[in-house]
């Protein structure tokens, strides 16, 4: 089993996990299932998330895996459920489901496609692909980091200059800055991009370097205090 895997789908039931992994295995795509409860994102502290089973694949298999799951659902799909909430969606909203199909379950995508078809306004595959490419180009630019977390990082780094004991507070701010600089995701086409935009990565770099300076000062203060106590 390859180790360089990236998240592909998050499933909420054993049936969904079994269905997706079976499709991937039949398509010859290596995958691995594991609970998202073990994932830790320092920049998402405090965010409420439900534990799910996450299926991961190789980055280069993302596009093929997305197509395999979608094709399997289309083949098995009969008709939209009468009580499906997509019936209340506007045409544009359903179209966005097709554009961002990787953010929805395969069943939801097939349902949106069927409803649009019943309404006689199903967009062409070329139009869907064009809109999807534009959407992916936008998200690949990254998002702005948390201003609160950035401010906390600088405050923690500043107070880390002082000797608060054996724990270097500067490590916390350094970790925040490093997260802003380096965290990445892989989109359904297998393209890996930075989660945070260029400005946020620059800010993270400044915070990281500032934190390293603080850690150096903290370490020197510890050495100085030790040498003074010995004399």
Secondary structure, DSSP 8 states (H G I E B T S, - for coil): --S-EEEEEEESSHHHHHHHHHHHHHTT--EEEEEGGG---GGGTT------EEEEEEGGGHHHHHHHHHHHHHHH-----TT-GGGGS-HHHHHHHHHTGGGS-HHHHHHHHHHHHHHT----HHHHHHHHHHHHHHHTT-B---HHHHHHHHHHHHHTTS--SSS-THHHHHHHHHHHHH-EEE-TTS-EEESB-HHHHHHHHHHHHHHHHHHHHHHHHHHHHHHHHH-
